[in-house]
Amino acid sequence: MIPTNLRGYLLDMDGVLYRGRRVLPGARALLAALDRKGIPFALVTNNSTRTPRQYTRFLATMGMRVPAKRIVTSSVGTAAYLRAALPPGSRVLVVGEPPFRRAIARAGFVPAWEDVAAVVVGLDRRLTYAKLARATAAIARGAAFVASNADPMLPTEHGALPGAGALVAAVAHATGRKPVVIGKPDPRLLHEAMARIGTRPEQTAMVGDQLGTDIAAGRAAGLFTILVLTGVTTNRSPTDGDPRPDLTVRDLNDLRRWMAGGKIRMD
Ligand SMILES: [Mg+2]
């Protein structure tokens, strides 16, 4: 059943709109339909290594036109969290890549390695022991500890690589402190996205390919949850302990049909 009050959609990107550099079935048509019908939507990703503008350009190479303001990354979410938590101009230690550091700086904070009010950790493919040591020391001295996301691994064409969560775990283990996590499955990123599109949780659907992150975050934030089988999860029977989606669709063509009130294949 389509909830009659559904007004807006939040969509994960990797495994939903594209895989690698290949656009997935129905992605272009779904985005075009949302645009045409004036249905509010935002794209939500745990990835902190691209800015929203870089995502806009990347999506354009696959024929998808999405303005940067509709793209909520974990960098954007982390910056929003810091703005609410710290006075402007506070010094922040950033373990992460240049787009992440720029997002923190643009939010009015001063990236620094010492005397910091907070340590933020995202994916950093140039991580060094020295950076981990600075982060650990700052947290031990009382700095807040914020993680862009807790993804243990990063699926790539070359197999699984360590994700931001693996780096966060190193700092958490060294300090004995738990971070505030911004990305999915925590609901903070979804709250930020809903604030942008102006919908309430009970009016909003979360569309994603991962049960443990996308669907879990959607449920935690009180959204209608839709699993699409084009990414990490490829079958309809979740294993024990995984959250169950409200709806499962094979791909975004099915989702578009469902949104239009049509039948979808359930095989
Ligand atoms: Mg995904």
Residues whose N, C-alpha, C, O or C-beta is under 5 A from the ligand:
A	BS01	MG	D12 M13 D14 G15 D209 G231
